[in-house]
């Protein structure tokens, strides 16, 4: 059985960027993704201007710009009483950008594959065990082995659940999302609209479609749907994507976990987090370091692909891995 340096569970922006930068550093990276791309995802579909430097290093900035999209020039905050505050957004090439996750995620995963990462789509992880290396079993009966495990599979992480690390939901919230016909004269703006039953996020993702998100508690989400049907003149049979629970406490980026480790060694699971954006602070030094270790130097390597939080709406990945590479 081939032993990978890094196995990444989840092929969204966090997992794809982790795999790409690992591959660029000379590591054997494996991505296991449950879905078959392209697929849609419950998301606001917006990219912060700070993403562009990361996408440039990723080698996909121009490809992203070539996808169907909208350039956003303002964000409007609408209060329950109807009062609105409008904030201008940066303009120019590195502006706020919106596009469908199905297009964006598919592009990033293909880029990770082109850079040398091994990608397996339609693969559901069912069991994890550590006895020096991680053994990963899947619903299709396949097994994989890796020195380092990265969980990049979202807030309801299978990796965290299988290792008894999944935090309890902090609040009971439900999110609904759909792409609907773009209302006439909507403009190139993002709207965050607060309502008695919850709130709504709205942004055009191309010349003809609007991303519409609704967030509320389970007892009020049906009222939010009725509001959306009236406000946007959509039919009751409009299909919605959903996610619940919406809110969990984050899992620490690097988590030492002794559970079921028969080797007597501590096994480190690393969690890649996506919070609506790619963080811009990527250090070339930390990405390049493991490649040197792979040339025969026994070293403890720390790969930090993105390790800071962004207070603005964007796509960011935070990956923090720790393992021994080189001769054993």
N, C-alpha and C positions, 0 to 999 in steps of 0.2 A: 504493500500500500504506500502510495506517495505521501510524504509528510510535507505539508505546506508550512511556510513560516508564519503566515497569518490567515486565519479563517474569519470571514466577515459575514455575519448573519444579517441580511437586509441589503437590498440594492437600491435604496433611495439615494438622495443627494449625499447624506452622511456616509453611507456604505460605499457608494461609487467613488467619492472623493478620497476616502481612506484607501480603497483598493488601488486607485490610480497613483497616489503618491507613494504607496508602498512599492508598487511595480516600478515606478521611476527610481526608487532607491535600491532596486535590485533584489527585492524580496519576492518570494513565491507567494502570491496572494490568491485566495479563493473567496468567491462571493456566492452565497446561497440565498436565493430570492424566492419567496413563496409564490409570487404572482408571475404571470407571463406578461412582459412588457410589449407594447405600451399599455398602460392602464391609468385610469384617473385616480385621484386621491383627494380626500377632504382637505382643503387647503385654501388660503386666500389668493394663491397664484401670483404673488408679487415678489419681485427681486429688488433688494435694496441697492443703491448705487455702490456701496462698499463691496458688493459681490464681484464687480468686474475685474479687480486685480487678481482675485482667486481664479476666476474663469479664464483669465489670460494665461496664468501659469498652468492651468489645466489644459490649455490649448483649444478651448471651445468657445471663446468669447464671440468670434465672428459667426460661428454656427448658431449660437443662441440668438444673435441679432437677426439671422436669416429666417428664424422660425416665425410663424404667425404670432403677432404680439400687439400690445398697445404700449405707447409711451405715456406715462402719467405725469401731469404737471401740477397737481394739487391734491390735497386730502381734505375732505369736509367732515366735520363732527357735528352731527345733528342731535340736539337734546330731545328729551321726551316732549317738551313743550313746543318743539319745532324750531327753536333758535339754532342757528348754524354758525360755526366758526370755520373759516377756510384757511389752510396753511399751504403756502406755495412749496413745491418740491424742486430739487435741483433739476436743471435742464441741460441739454447737450448730449454727447454720446454716452456718458456714464450716468444716465438719468434713472429714475424709478421705472421699472419695467414690469409688465405683467404678461404671462403666457400660461398655457395649460400645463399642469404637472405631467400629463401623459407625454407631452412632447419633450419637456425639460428633462425629466427623469430618464427617459429612453435614450436621449442624447448622451447624458453623463455615463450611463451604464455601458453604452457602446464604446465610449471613449476609454473607460477603464479596461474593457476587453481588448481594444486596439493597442493599449500600452503594455499588455501582457498578462493582465489578471485573468484567472480562470473563472468564468461566470456560469452558474447553473441556475436557470430560471425554472419556475414551476416546481420548486423543491422545498418541501416543508420539513423543518427540523423537528424531530420527536424526542430525542434523548441526547444528553451531554454527560460525559464522564472524563475524569482526568487521572491519569496514572503516569505522570511525567510529561506526556503530550495529551492534548485534547482529542477525544474520540467523539465524532459527531455522527449520529444516526438520523436517517430521514424516513419519511413515510413511504418512499419508493423502495426501501430495503437497502439503500446504498449507505456506505460508511466512509467517512473522511477523517484524516488525522492532521492536527496542526499544533505548532508550538504555542501560538498565541490566539486567543479567541476575542473577537470584537463583536459586541452586540450593537447593531445599527438598525434595529427592527422596531423602533418607535416607542411611544409611551406605554403601550400594552405589550411590551417586549416578551417574546417567547423565551429568549435567553434568560432574562431575569426570572421569569416564571419557573422555568425548569431548574434553576439553581436556588429557588426560594428567596429571591431578592426583590420581587416585584412589590413596590410600595402600594399601600391601600389608596384608593381614590380619596383625594382631599375634599372634593366637592362633587355633588352629583350634577353633572351638566351633560347635555346632548347637543351635538352639532349636526346640522344638515347642510348639504351643499349641492348646487345644481348649476349647470350652464344653460342660460335662457336667452331668448332673442334680446339683443341690445336695444334698450328703449331709445326712441328718437331724442336727439339733443341731450343725451346723457353727459357727453363731454369726456375729456381725457382726465378723469379724476377717480380717486378712491373715496368711498363714502362709508363712514362708520355711524350707524344710526341706532340710537338708544330708544328702547320701547319699554312699555310697562312689563311685558312678558319676557324680556331679554334684550338681545341686540342683533343687528344685521350688518354684515360687511358686503360691500358691492364694488366691483371693479371690472372694467372691460378687459377682455383677454385677447381680442382681435377686432376686426372691423364689424363683426356681426353678432358677437356673443358677450354676455355679461356673466361674470362669476358672482353668484348670489349665495351667501352663507347666512345661516340662522343659528343662534346659540341661545339656549334656554334650559330650564329645568324640565324633567320629564312631564310634570303636570301642565306646563305652559307651552310645550313645543308645538302642539296641535294648533293653538291660537296663533303662534307665529307663522305657521304655514298658511292659515286663513288670511292673515294680514298680507303675506307675500302674494297670495292669489289675487287679492283685491288690488294691491298697490302696483303690481307688475302685469296684471291681466293674464295670468297663467292659469291653466286648467287644473282641476283637482287631481288628475291622473299624471301630473308632472312627476317624473322619476327623481328621487333624491338619493344621494349618497349620505351615509351617516357614520358617526363614530361615537362610541360611548364605552367607558367613561372618558370624558374629555380631559380631566385634570388629575394628574398624579404628582406626588413629590418626585424630584429627579433621583435617579440612581447615580451614585458617585462615579465619575469618569473611570477611575481605576479602583476595582473592588477586589481585595484579597478574600478568597473564599475557600475554606478548607473542606467544605462539605463533600463527602464521598471521594476524597483524594487518598488513595491507598498507598501512594508512594511516600508519604510523609513530607512531601514538599508542598509549599504554598502555591496554589494555582491562582493566577491573576486573570480576571475577566475585565476587559475594557469596554466601556459603553460609549458609542458615538451618538451624540445628541443633535437633533435638528429642531430649532425653534424658529421656524419661518424664515431662515436665512443662512447664508454662508458668511462666517466671520472673516474679515479681511486679513487678519494678522497671521500669516503663514510664514514660518521661519524656514528658509532654505537650509540652514545649518542643521536643524533637527531632522529634516527629511533626508538629508544626505548622510547623516551619521551612521545609520545601520548598514549602508552599503560598504563602508570601511570595515565594519565589524565582520561582514560576510567574507572579507578577503583573508580570513584566517586568524583574526584577533578575537579572543574570547572576551566578550564584553556584555555588560547589562545595558541595553539600549532603550531609550525612551523616545518614542515617535510622537511628536506633538504636531498634528496637522492643523488644527484650529483649536485654540484653548482660551478664548475669551468670549464674554457674552456681549451681545449687541442689544441696546435698549430700543432700537428701531425695528420696524417691520422688514424682515429680510429672510433669506435662506442661509442658515449657518450650521456647520458641522463641527462638533467638538470630539476629537479622538485622542485618547491617551492610552498608549500601550506600553507594556514593560515586559521584557523577556530576555533570555540568553540566546544569542546567535553565534555562529562560528563553530569550530570543532568542539565536540562534547567529550 
